[in-house]
Each structure stands twice: as C-alpha cells, then as structure tokens.
Amino acid sequence: MSKMNPAKFIQETRAEAAKVVWPTRRETIVTTIMVFVMATVAAIFFFIVDQVIGLGVNGILSIAG
C-alpha cells in the first residue's frame, strides 16, 4: 500500500467536496415533511397491528382460562 501525501489528500478532498450538490431550501422542507408524514403513517399502522394482535392474544388466553 503506497503512502498518501497529506497535501494531495487535502487537495483531492476539496475537489470532491466541490462536486457536492446541496438540496435547495424547498427540497429540504418537502423532504422533512414527507419524513414526518411517513413516520406518522408507520406509527398508526403499528399501533393498529399491536391492538389487533393484543385482541387475538387476549381472546386465546380467555378461551384457555
């Protein structure tokens, strides 16, 4: 493995950083809103699934008891 020159490493790092395309403010806001919407949908879904499974388990345990 060859040694890396620190000056060359910094130069290449800056060149790569210059290629980064940052999202616009609007894209950031829309993406953030979508994350909150999807997290809410997932929370509601798992709450409903948990309630259904709980009802099933309680039903099975009441039959056995």
PyMOL Python script that loads the backbone (N, CA, C, O; Angstrom):
from pymol import cmd

cmd.read_pdbstr("""\
ATOM      1  N   MET A   1       0.843  -1.168   0.000  1.00  0.00           N
ATOM      2  CA  MET A   1       0.000   0.000   0.000  1.00  0.00           C
ATOM      3  C   MET A   1       0.894   1.238   0.000  1.00  0.00           C
ATOM      4  O   MET A   1       1.791   1.359   0.835  1.00  0.00           O
ATOM      5  N   SER A   2       0.655   2.141  -0.918  1.00  0.00           N
ATOM      6  CA  SER A   2       1.506   3.314  -1.024  1.00  0.00           C
ATOM      7  C   SER A   2       1.121   4.368  -0.002  1.00  0.00           C
ATOM      8  O   SER A   2      -0.025   4.444   0.441  1.00  0.00           O
ATOM      9  N   LYS A   3       2.109   5.183   0.362  1.00  0.00           N
ATOM     10  CA  LYS A   3       1.847   6.265   1.303  1.00  0.00           C
ATOM     11  C   LYS A   3       1.092   7.382   0.589  1.00  0.00           C
ATOM     12  O   LYS A   3       1.301   7.630  -0.599  1.00  0.00           O
ATOM     13  N   MET A   4       0.230   8.039   1.318  1.00  0.00           N
ATOM     14  CA  MET A   4      -0.555   9.132   0.764  1.00  0.00           C
ATOM     15  C   MET A   4       0.044  10.450   1.234  1.00  0.00           C
ATOM     16  O   MET A   4       0.284  10.643   2.426  1.00  0.00           O
ATOM     17  N   ASN A   5       0.277  11.335   0.310  1.00  0.00           N
ATOM     18  CA  ASN A   5       0.787  12.658   0.629  1.00  0.00           C
ATOM     19  C   ASN A   5      -0.346  13.477   1.254  1.00  0.00           C
ATOM     20  O   ASN A   5      -1.396  13.626   0.628  1.00  0.00           O
ATOM     21  N   PRO A   6      -0.168  14.017   2.478  1.00  0.00           N
ATOM     22  CA  PRO A   6      -1.245  14.772   3.128  1.00  0.00           C
ATOM     23  C   PRO A   6      -1.735  15.967   2.299  1.00  0.00           C
ATOM     24  O   PRO A   6      -2.932  16.253   2.276  1.00  0.00           O
ATOM     25  N   ALA A   7      -0.831  16.653   1.631  1.00  0.00           N
ATOM     26  CA  ALA A   7      -1.232  17.802   0.811  1.00  0.00           C
ATOM     27  C   ALA A   7      -2.098  17.345  -0.366  1.00  0.00           C
ATOM     28  O   ALA A   7      -3.085  17.997  -0.706  1.00  0.00           O
ATOM     29  N   LYS A   8      -1.727  16.237  -0.976  1.00  0.00           N
ATOM     30  CA  LYS A   8      -2.515  15.702  -2.090  1.00  0.00           C
ATOM     31  C   LYS A   8      -3.873  15.222  -1.592  1.00  0.00           C
ATOM     32  O   LYS A   8      -4.887  15.403  -2.267  1.00  0.00           O
ATOM     33  N   PHE A   9      -3.891  14.612  -0.415  1.00  0.00           N
ATOM     34  CA  PHE A   9      -5.152  14.149   0.163  1.00  0.00           C
ATOM     35  C   PHE A   9      -6.105  15.320   0.379  1.00  0.00           C
ATOM     36  O   PHE A   9      -7.283  15.230   0.033  1.00  0.00           O
ATOM     37  N   ILE A  10      -5.608  16.421   0.950  1.00  0.00           N
ATOM     38  CA  ILE A  10      -6.442  17.597   1.196  1.00  0.00           C
ATOM     39  C   ILE A  10      -6.937  18.171  -0.133  1.00  0.00           C
ATOM     40  O   ILE A  10      -8.098  18.563  -0.246  1.00  0.00           O
ATOM     41  N   GLN A  11      -6.072  18.221  -1.121  1.00  0.00           N
ATOM     42  CA  GLN A  11      -6.453  18.746  -2.438  1.00  0.00           C
ATOM     43  C   GLN A  11      -7.563  17.887  -3.055  1.00  0.00           C
ATOM     44  O   GLN A  11      -8.538  18.420  -3.585  1.00  0.00           O
ATOM     45  N   GLU A  12      -7.417  16.576  -2.987  1.00  0.00           N
ATOM     46  CA  GLU A  12      -8.435  15.685  -3.548  1.00  0.00           C
ATOM     47  C   GLU A  12      -9.738  15.763  -2.749  1.00  0.00           C
ATOM     48  O   GLU A  12     -10.825  15.680  -3.322  1.00  0.00           O
ATOM     49  N   THR A  13      -9.629  15.921  -1.442  1.00  0.00           N
ATOM     50  CA  THR A  13     -10.827  16.051  -0.610  1.00  0.00           C
ATOM     51  C   THR A  13     -11.597  17.315  -0.974  1.00  0.00           C
ATOM     52  O   THR A  13     -12.821  17.282  -1.098  1.00  0.00           O
ATOM     53  N   ARG A  14     -10.892  18.422  -1.146  1.00  0.00           N
ATOM     54  CA  ARG A  14     -11.550  19.671  -1.550  1.00  0.00           C
ATOM     55  C   ARG A  14     -12.193  19.537  -2.927  1.00  0.00           C
ATOM     56  O   ARG A  14     -13.285  20.058  -3.155  1.00  0.00           O
ATOM     57  N   ALA A  15     -11.522  18.839  -3.845  1.00  0.00           N
ATOM     58  CA  ALA A  15     -12.077  18.645  -5.186  1.00  0.00           C
ATOM     59  C   ALA A  15     -13.370  17.836  -5.118  1.00  0.00           C
ATOM     60  O   ALA A  15     -14.333  18.141  -5.822  1.00  0.00           O
ATOM     61  N   GLU A  16     -13.394  16.812  -4.280  1.00  0.00           N
ATOM     62  CA  GLU A  16     -14.607  16.003  -4.129  1.00  0.00           C
ATOM     63  C   GLU A  16     -15.719  16.799  -3.449  1.00  0.00           C
ATOM     64  O   GLU A  16     -16.884  16.690  -3.829  1.00  0.00           O
ATOM     65  N   ALA A  17     -15.364  17.588  -2.456  1.00  0.00           N
ATOM     66  CA  ALA A  17     -16.360  18.403  -1.757  1.00  0.00           C
ATOM     67  C   ALA A  17     -16.983  19.440  -2.689  1.00  0.00           C
ATOM     68  O   ALA A  17     -18.146  19.807  -2.523  1.00  0.00           O
ATOM     69  N   ALA A  18     -16.217  19.905  -3.659  1.00  0.00           N
ATOM     70  CA  ALA A  18     -16.742  20.885  -4.618  1.00  0.00           C
ATOM     71  C   ALA A  18     -17.789  20.266  -5.533  1.00  0.00           C
ATOM     72  O   ALA A  18     -18.603  20.984  -6.113  1.00  0.00           O
ATOM     73  N   LYS A  19     -17.780  18.950  -5.669  1.00  0.00           N
ATOM     74  CA  LYS A  19     -18.740  18.258  -6.535  1.00  0.00           C
ATOM     75  C   LYS A  19     -20.095  18.035  -5.860  1.00  0.00           C
ATOM     76  O   LYS A  19     -21.063  17.656  -6.520  1.00  0.00           O
ATOM     77  N   VAL A  20     -20.166  18.268  -4.547  1.00  0.00           N
ATOM     78  CA  VAL A  20     -21.392  18.022  -3.802  1.00  0.00           C
ATOM     79  C   VAL A  20     -22.475  19.002  -4.245  1.00  0.00           C
ATOM     80  O   VAL A  20     -22.239  20.207  -4.342  1.00  0.00           O
ATOM     81  N   VAL A  21     -23.659  18.468  -4.510  1.00  0.00           N
ATOM     82  CA  VAL A  21     -24.798  19.306  -4.867  1.00  0.00           C
ATOM     83  C   VAL A  21     -25.735  19.330  -3.669  1.00  0.00           C
ATOM     84  O   VAL A  21     -26.321  18.306  -3.316  1.00  0.00           O
ATOM     85  N   TRP A  22     -25.880  20.490  -3.044  1.00  0.00           N
ATOM     86  CA  TRP A  22     -26.714  20.616  -1.861  1.00  0.00           C
ATOM     87  C   TRP A  22     -28.165  20.816  -2.270  1.00  0.00           C
ATOM     88  O   TRP A  22     -28.434  21.469  -3.278  1.00  0.00           O
ATOM     89  N   PRO A  23     -29.100  20.268  -1.510  1.00  0.00           N
ATOM     90  CA  PRO A  23     -30.516  20.455  -1.844  1.00  0.00           C
ATOM     91  C   PRO A  23     -30.938  21.901  -1.588  1.00  0.00           C
ATOM     92  O   PRO A  23     -30.362  22.602  -0.757  1.00  0.00           O
ATOM     93  N   THR A  24     -31.953  22.317  -2.323  1.00  0.00           N
ATOM     94  CA  THR A  24     -32.485  23.659  -2.113  1.00  0.00           C
ATOM     95  C   THR A  24     -33.276  23.686  -0.819  1.00  0.00           C
ATOM     96  O   THR A  24     -33.567  22.643  -0.234  1.00  0.00           O
ATOM     97  N   ARG A  25     -33.619  24.880  -0.381  1.00  0.00           N
ATOM     98  CA  ARG A  25     -34.406  25.025   0.845  1.00  0.00           C
ATOM     99  C   ARG A  25     -35.755  24.331   0.675  1.00  0.00           C
ATOM    100  O   ARG A  25     -36.232  23.657   1.588  1.00  0.00           O
ATOM    101  N   ARG A  26     -36.366  24.498  -0.493  1.00  0.00           N
ATOM    102  CA  ARG A  26     -37.671  23.876  -0.760  1.00  0.00           C
ATOM    103  C   ARG A  26     -37.576  22.354  -0.717  1.00  0.00           C
ATOM    104  O   ARG A  26     -38.433  21.695  -0.128  1.00  0.00           O
ATOM    105  N   GLU A  27     -36.538  21.791  -1.338  1.00  0.00           N
ATOM    106  CA  GLU A  27     -36.361  20.336  -1.317  1.00  0.00           C
ATOM    107  C   GLU A  27     -36.180  19.827   0.114  1.00  0.00           C
ATOM    108  O   GLU A  27     -36.706  18.773   0.472  1.00  0.00           O
ATOM    109  N   THR A  28     -35.447  20.568   0.917  1.00  0.00           N
ATOM    110  CA  THR A  28     -35.226  20.175   2.309  1.00  0.00           C
ATOM    111  C   THR A  28     -36.532  20.190   3.095  1.00  0.00           C
ATOM    112  O   THR A  28     -36.805  19.274   3.870  1.00  0.00           O
ATOM    113  N   ILE A  29     -37.334  21.226   2.896  1.00  0.00           N
ATOM    114  CA  ILE A  29     -38.610  21.333   3.614  1.00  0.00           C
ATOM    115  C   ILE A  29     -39.564  20.223   3.188  1.00  0.00           C
ATOM    116  O   ILE A  29     -40.198  19.590   4.033  1.00  0.00           O
ATOM    117  N   VAL A  30     -39.670  19.985   1.877  1.00  0.00           N
ATOM    118  CA  VAL A  30     -40.571  18.941   1.376  1.00  0.00           C
ATOM    119  C   VAL A  30     -40.133  17.571   1.890  1.00  0.00           C
ATOM    120  O   VAL A  30     -40.968  16.769   2.309  1.00  0.00           O
ATOM    121  N   THR A  31     -38.854  17.305   1.861  1.00  0.00           N
ATOM    122  CA  THR A  31     -38.343  16.020   2.342  1.00  0.00           C
ATOM    123  C   THR A  31     -38.603  15.854   3.835  1.00  0.00           C
ATOM    124  O   THR A  31     -38.977  14.769   4.280  1.00  0.00           O
ATOM    125  N   THR A  32     -38.412  16.908   4.604  1.00  0.00           N
ATOM    126  CA  THR A  32     -38.664  16.849   6.047  1.00  0.00           C
ATOM    127  C   THR A  32     -40.133  16.562   6.325  1.00  0.00           C
ATOM    128  O   THR A  32     -40.455  15.740   7.184  1.00  0.00           O
ATOM    129  N   ILE A  33     -41.021  17.232   5.606  1.00  0.00           N
ATOM    130  CA  ILE A  33     -42.456  16.996   5.782  1.00  0.00           C
ATOM    131  C   ILE A  33     -42.800  15.553   5.437  1.00  0.00           C
ATOM    132  O   ILE A  33     -43.573  14.913   6.149  1.00  0.00           O
ATOM    133  N   MET A  34     -42.232  15.039   4.353  1.00  0.00           N
ATOM    134  CA  MET A  34     -42.509  13.652   3.961  1.00  0.00           C
ATOM    135  C   MET A  34     -42.016  12.665   5.020  1.00  0.00           C
ATOM    136  O   MET A  34     -42.659  11.643   5.256  1.00  0.00           O
ATOM    137  N   VAL A  35     -40.899  12.956   5.650  1.00  0.00           N
ATOM    138  CA  VAL A  35     -40.395  12.079   6.714  1.00  0.00           C
ATOM    139  C   VAL A  35     -41.380  12.056   7.873  1.00  0.00           C
ATOM    140  O   VAL A  35     -41.686  10.988   8.404  1.00  0.00           O
ATOM    141  N   PHE A  36     -41.883  13.232   8.276  1.00  0.00           N
ATOM    142  CA  PHE A  36     -42.859  13.279   9.365  1.00  0.00           C
ATOM    143  C   PHE A  36     -44.154  12.561   8.991  1.00  0.00           C
ATOM    144  O   PHE A  36     -44.739  11.867   9.823  1.00  0.00           O
ATOM    145  N   VAL A  37     -44.604  12.722   7.751  1.00  0.00           N
ATOM    146  CA  VAL A  37     -45.832  12.046   7.302  1.00  0.00           C
ATOM    147  C   VAL A  37     -45.642  10.534   7.336  1.00  0.00           C
ATOM    148  O   VAL A  37     -46.495   9.815   7.855  1.00  0.00           O
ATOM    149  N   MET A  38     -44.537  10.050   6.792  1.00  0.00           N
ATOM    150  CA  MET A  38     -44.302   8.606   6.756  1.00  0.00           C
ATOM    151  C   MET A  38     -44.119   8.035   8.159  1.00  0.00           C
ATOM    152  O   MET A  38     -44.567   6.921   8.432  1.00  0.00           O
ATOM    153  N   ALA A  39     -43.469   8.779   9.050  1.00  0.00           N
ATOM    154  CA  ALA A  39     -43.309   8.317  10.435  1.00  0.00           C
ATOM    155  C   ALA A  39     -44.672   8.224  11.120  1.00  0.00           C
ATOM    156  O   ALA A  39     -44.918   7.293  11.887  1.00  0.00           O
ATOM    157  N   THR A  40     -45.551   9.179  10.849  1.00  0.00           N
ATOM    158  CA  THR A  40     -46.895   9.154  11.428  1.00  0.00           C
ATOM    159  C   THR A  40     -47.696   7.979  10.890  1.00  0.00           C
ATOM    160  O   THR A  40     -48.374   7.285  11.649  1.00  0.00           O
ATOM    161  N   VAL A  41     -47.621   7.752   9.580  1.00  0.00           N
ATOM    162  CA  VAL A  41     -48.331   6.616   8.975  1.00  0.00           C
ATOM    163  C   VAL A  41     -47.822   5.301   9.557  1.00  0.00           C
ATOM    164  O   VAL A  41     -48.612   4.412   9.873  1.00  0.00           O
ATOM    165  N   ALA A  42     -46.508   5.179   9.698  1.00  0.00           N
ATOM    166  CA  ALA A  42     -45.937   3.945  10.258  1.00  0.00           C
ATOM    167  C   ALA A  42     -46.377   3.766  11.711  1.00  0.00           C
ATOM    168  O   ALA A  42     -46.691   2.650  12.124  1.00  0.00           O
ATOM    169  N   ALA A  43     -46.404   4.846  12.488  1.00  0.00           N
ATOM    170  CA  ALA A  43     -46.817   4.748  13.888  1.00  0.00           C
ATOM    171  C   ALA A  43     -48.273   4.306  13.992  1.00  0.00           C
ATOM    172  O   ALA A  43     -48.608   3.465  14.826  1.00  0.00           O
ATOM    173  N   ILE A  44     -49.136   4.867  13.151  1.00  0.00           N
ATOM    174  CA  ILE A  44     -50.552   4.475  13.167  1.00  0.00           C
ATOM    175  C   ILE A  44     -50.701   3.011  12.767  1.00  0.00           C
ATOM    176  O   ILE A  44     -51.450   2.261  13.394  1.00  0.00           O
ATOM    177  N   PHE A  45     -49.983   2.609  11.720  1.00  0.00           N
ATOM    178  CA  PHE A  45     -50.052   1.222  11.258  1.00  0.00           C
ATOM    179  C   PHE A  45     -49.643   0.252  12.370  1.00  0.00           C
ATOM    180  O   PHE A  45     -50.350  -0.719  12.641  1.00  0.00           O
ATOM    181  N   PHE A  46     -48.499   0.517  13.012  1.00  0.00           N
ATOM    182  CA  PHE A  46     -48.023  -0.399  14.042  1.00  0.00           C
ATOM    183  C   PHE A  46     -48.910  -0.363  15.282  1.00  0.00           C
ATOM    184  O   PHE A  46     -49.034  -1.374  15.973  1.00  0.00           O
ATOM    185  N   PHE A  47     -49.526   0.773  15.578  1.00  0.00           N
ATOM    186  CA  PHE A  47     -50.477   0.836  16.686  1.00  0.00           C
ATOM    187  C   PHE A  47     -51.670  -0.075  16.405  1.00  0.00           C
ATOM    188  O   PHE A  47     -52.102  -0.826  17.280  1.00  0.00           O
ATOM    189  N   ILE A  48     -52.203  -0.008  15.185  1.00  0.00           N
ATOM    190  CA  ILE A  48     -53.350  -0.846  14.815  1.00  0.00           C
ATOM    191  C   ILE A  48     -52.967  -2.323  14.853  1.00  0.00           C
ATOM    192  O   ILE A  48     -53.711  -3.143  15.391  1.00  0.00           O
ATOM    193  N   VAL A  49     -51.822  -2.662  14.291  1.00  0.00           N
ATOM    194  CA  VAL A  49     -51.366  -4.059  14.303  1.00  0.00           C
ATOM    195  C   VAL A  49     -51.191  -4.546  15.741  1.00  0.00           C
ATOM    196  O   VAL A  49     -51.569  -5.673  16.061  1.00  0.00           O
ATOM    197  N   ASP A  50     -50.627  -3.716  16.603  1.00  0.00           N
ATOM    198  CA  ASP A  50     -50.443  -4.078  18.007  1.00  0.00           C
ATOM    199  C   ASP A  50     -51.783  -4.324  18.694  1.00  0.00           C
ATOM    200  O   ASP A  50     -51.917  -5.271  19.469  1.00  0.00           O
ATOM    201  N   GLN A  51     -52.763  -3.487  18.419  1.00  0.00           N
ATOM    202  CA  GLN A  51     -54.085  -3.665  19.016  1.00  0.00           C
ATOM    203  C   GLN A  51     -54.733  -4.964  18.542  1.00  0.00           C
ATOM    204  O   GLN A  51     -55.333  -5.687  19.337  1.00  0.00           O
ATOM    205  N   VAL A  52     -54.615  -5.257  17.250  1.00  0.00           N
ATOM    206  CA  VAL A  52     -55.204  -6.486  16.704  1.00  0.00           C
ATOM    207  C   VAL A  52     -54.529  -7.711  17.312  1.00  0.00           C
ATOM    208  O   VAL A  52     -55.208  -8.656  17.711  1.00  0.00           O
ATOM    209  N   ILE A  53     -53.215  -7.703  17.384  1.00  0.00           N
ATOM    210  CA  ILE A  53     -52.500  -8.842  17.979  1.00  0.00           C
ATOM    211  C   ILE A  53     -52.870  -8.981  19.457  1.00  0.00           C
ATOM    212  O   ILE A  53     -53.061 -10.094  19.946  1.00  0.00           O
ATOM    213  N   GLY A  54     -52.972  -7.853  20.169  1.00  0.00           N
ATOM    214  CA  GLY A  54     -53.362  -7.890  21.580  1.00  0.00           C
ATOM    215  C   GLY A  54     -54.741  -8.488  21.758  1.00  0.00           C
ATOM    216  O   GLY A  54     -54.955  -9.292  22.664  1.00  0.00           O
ATOM    217  N   LEU A  55     -55.683  -8.106  20.903  1.00  0.00           N
ATOM    218  CA  LEU A  55     -57.026  -8.690  20.978  1.00  0.00           C
ATOM    219  C   LEU A  55     -56.984 -10.194  20.725  1.00  0.00           C
ATOM    220  O   LEU A  55     -57.673 -10.964  21.394  1.00  0.00           O
ATOM    221  N   GLY A  56     -56.175 -10.602  19.758  1.00  0.00           N
ATOM    222  CA  GLY A  56     -56.050 -12.026  19.460  1.00  0.00           C
ATOM    223  C   GLY A  56     -55.472 -12.801  20.625  1.00  0.00           C
ATOM    224  O   GLY A  56     -55.975 -13.868  20.975  1.00  0.00           O
ATOM    225  N   VAL A  57     -54.420 -12.275  21.226  1.00  0.00           N
ATOM    226  CA  VAL A  57     -53.794 -12.957  22.365  1.00  0.00           C
ATOM    227  C   VAL A  57     -54.761 -13.014  23.539  1.00  0.00           C
ATOM    228  O   VAL A  57     -54.887 -14.052  24.188  1.00  0.00           O
ATOM    229  N   ASN A  58     -55.448 -11.901  23.820  1.00  0.00           N
ATOM    230  CA  ASN A  58     -56.427 -11.903  24.913  1.00  0.00           C
ATOM    231  C   ASN A  58     -57.562 -12.896  24.638  1.00  0.00           C
ATOM    232  O   ASN A  58     -58.042 -13.564  25.554  1.00  0.00           O
ATOM    233  N   GLY A  59     -57.981 -12.989  23.390  1.00  0.00           N
ATOM    234  CA  GLY A  59     -59.017 -13.958  23.034  1.00  0.00           C
ATOM    235  C   GLY A  59     -58.568 -15.394  23.267  1.00  0.00           C
ATOM    236  O   GLY A  59     -59.312 -16.218  23.799  1.00  0.00           O
ATOM    237  N   ILE A  60     -57.336 -15.674  22.858  1.00  0.00           N
ATOM    238  CA  ILE A  60     -56.795 -17.031  23.051  1.00  0.00           C
ATOM    239  C   ILE A  60     -56.633 -17.324  24.547  1.00  0.00           C
ATOM    240  O   ILE A  60     -56.965 -18.419  25.000  1.00  0.00           O
ATOM    241  N   LEU A  61     -56.133 -16.367  25.306  1.00  0.00           N
ATOM    242  CA  LEU A  61     -55.939 -16.609  26.745  1.00  0.00           C
ATOM    243  C   LEU A  61     -57.255 -16.721  27.495  1.00  0.00           C
ATOM    244  O   LEU A  61     -57.329 -17.434  28.496  1.00  0.00           O
ATOM    245  N   SER A  62     -58.290 -16.039  27.040  1.00  0.00           N
ATOM    246  CA  SER A  62     -59.599 -16.140  27.728  1.00  0.00           C
ATOM    247  C   SER A  62     -60.257 -17.495  27.438  1.00  0.00           C
ATOM    248  O   SER A  62     -61.018 -18.004  28.260  1.00  0.00           O
ATOM    249  N   ILE A  63     -59.968 -18.065  26.294  1.00  0.00           N
ATOM    250  CA  ILE A  63     -60.511 -19.395  25.971  1.00  0.00           C
ATOM    251  C   ILE A  63     -59.836 -20.437  26.867  1.00  0.00           C
ATOM    252  O   ILE A  63     -60.497 -21.335  27.388  1.00  0.00           O
ATOM    253  N   ALA A  64     -58.525 -20.315  27.041  1.00  0.00           N
ATOM    254  CA  ALA A  64     -57.762 -21.292  27.826  1.00  0.00           C
ATOM    255  C   ALA A  64     -58.034 -21.151  29.317  1.00  0.00           C
ATOM    256  O   ALA A  64     -57.891 -22.114  30.070  1.00  0.00           O
ATOM    257  N   GLY A  65     -58.426 -19.953  29.746  1.00  0.00           N
ATOM    258  CA  GLY A  65     -58.566 -19.724  31.185  1.00  0.00           C
ATOM    259  C   GLY A  65     -59.937 -20.002  31.628  1.00  0.00           C
ATOM    260  O   GLY A  65     -60.243 -19.864  32.812  1.00  0.00           O
TER     261      GLY A  65
END
""", "prot")
cmd.dss("prot")
cmd.show_as("cartoon", "prot")
cmd.util.cbc("prot")
cmd.orient("prot")
